[in-house]
Amino acid sequence: MSRPFPSRNFSSDSFVRVNGKIRAREVRVIGVDGQQLGVISLNEALTLARQHGVDLVEIAATAVPPVCRLVNLGKFRYEKAKKEKESKKNQNASTVKEVQLSPRIDPHDLSTKIQHAIGFLCEDMKVKVVLKFRGREMAHQEFGFEVTKKFLEAVAPFGHPDFVPKLIGRGINAMISPLPRNKRAKNPYAIEGATPPAAAGSPPAAPPQAGRVSVADKPSSDGFVNNPFDKLEAK
């Protein structure tokens, strides 16, 4: 026996009154071809639904009188799910994810940041790139722009910058928008176990030799390898 009222645990998004579960005496009906049939009694609307071999689906319960549509229930649910999916895509398009960099970022950390950005772009989200300078780093902004350039080149198959990277205050800002799906490369990290490639312009890491440590591979005073600021003399 069907319930005339929804249970306490029902969801207003998923619950739809159909046929005999519609409670109004009169309804405004939309025909199979999408034309307005006007306000008629519920019994007449149910008769029309049976004649066309479809269901009478309530699509606007709060209207006075409620609006119903003559449509196959399975088709109606499919169309509704499709609209909800498109709506979620539009919401992602307006979502902005931020990725923070530094001019002395480690190559491995840079690759990880690139991987995150590619994941966001493949989900139709925008990516805001923020590179911050600290202390004496401000005197050598070219290192920051070089890191930003490598980052943009690595994500180029997935998104394009909205504007040329700009120096704002003590940092460099850039905004990346995802490319259209038909022009965008597939996410290489969607496969489990995939490793991010080195950023464009970064030399491949040579295998370490047992018992020997290269001077170039020794960590700097601040814990980073190949820090460009270590080559500068303090004034």
C-alpha positions, -999 to 999 in steps of 0.1 A, spaced: 0 0 0 15 33 -10 18 62 15 -1 94 8 27 114 25 64 111 23 83 95 51 104 116 75 136 105 59 126 116 24 147 141 4 128 169 -14 153 166 -43 146 130 -50 109 127 -40 85 133 -69 47 127 -67 35 106 -96 0 96 -107 -22 86 -78 2 101 -52 -6 136 -64 -30 152 -38 -43 183 -55 -79 183 -69 -69 204 -99 -36 206 -117 -20 227 -145 -9 202 -171 19 203 -197 13 179 -225 36 153 -241 46 177 -267 54 204 -242 23 225 -248 1 240 -220 -32 221 -216 -45 244 -189 -60 237 -155 -80 205 -153 -91 181 -126 -67 155 -114 -90 127 -127 -90 142 -162 -52 146 -161 -48 109 -150 -70 99 -179 -49 118 -204 -18 101 -190 -33 67 -195 -44 75 -230 -9 86 -240 7 57 -221 28 79 -199 29 91 -163 15 122 -147 45 137 -129 42 167 -105 71 191 -114 61 222 -93 43 212 -61 44 247 -46 26 263 -75 -12 270 -72 -25 248 -87 5 224 -89 21 220 -123 22 184 -137 37 170 -168 27 141 -191 60 122 -194 75 88 -189 89 87 -154 122 71 -164 128 97 -190 119 124 -165 144 111 -139 171 108 -166 166 145 -177 166 156 -141 199 138 -134 215 152 -166 205 188 -155 220 183 -121 252 170 -136 255 200 -159 248 223 -129 277 207 -109 300 213 -139 291 250 -139 298 252 -101 332 237 -106 340 262 -134 335 290 -109 356 273 -82 392 287 -78 419 266 -62 451 283 -50 486 268 -55 515 285 -36 551 285 -49 584 300 -38 614 310 -59 636 284 -41 610 256 -43 625 221 -45 620 203 -79 601 175 -63 578 199 -45 572 218 -78 562 185 -95 538 178 -67 523 213 -71 520 207 -108 502 174 -103 476 191 -80 470 219 -105 465 194 -133 440 176 -112 421 208 -105 421 218 -142 408 184 -153 379 189 -129 371 222 -147 383 244 -118 404 275 -121 439 276 -105 454 307 -89 492 306 -87 508 327 -60 546 329 -57 557 348 -26 591 365 -20 607 366 14 636 387 26 664 392 1 645 371 -25 628 403 -35 660 416 -50 661 388 -75 626 385 -89 639 368 -120 641 335 -101 605 338 -92 594 345 -128 615 315 -139 597 292 -115 563 306 -126 572 301 -163 581 265 -157 549 259 -139 528 274 -167 546 254 -193 540 222 -174 502 227 -172 498 242 -207 482 210 -221 454 214 -195 449 251 -190 459 286 -202 468 317 -182 442 344 -182 469 371 -181 507 374 -181 521 367 -146 522 400 -126 542 412 -97 517 423 -70 532 435 -37 558 409 -27 546 381 -49 538 370 -85 502 361 -93 487 342 -122 453 327 -130 449 296 -151 416 286 -167 409 250 -179 409 243 -216 378 229 -232 374 192 -228 379 185 -265 412 204 -265 425 194 -231 449 165 -225 438 136 -203 449 137 -167 480 115 -166 477 111 -128 442 96 -130 460 62 -132 471 50 -98 508 49 -93 516 75 -119 545 99 -110 546 135 -119 571 145 -146 598 170 -139 589 206 -147 599 220 -181 635 230 -181 645 209 -151 674 185 -158 667 148 -152 680 135 -119 711 113 -123 713 80 -103 734 85 -71 767 66 -69 773 46 -38 798 62 -14 800 95 -33 781 127 -28 783 154 -54 789 190 -42 759 201 -63 737 176 -45 746 188 -10 718 206 8 722 243 13 721 261 46 683 263 45 678 226 36 672 230 -2 692 214 -30 705 236 -58 692 268 -42 699 297 -67 703 322 -39 733 303 -25 753 315 -55 747 352 -45 770 371 -22 754 388 7 759 426 6 
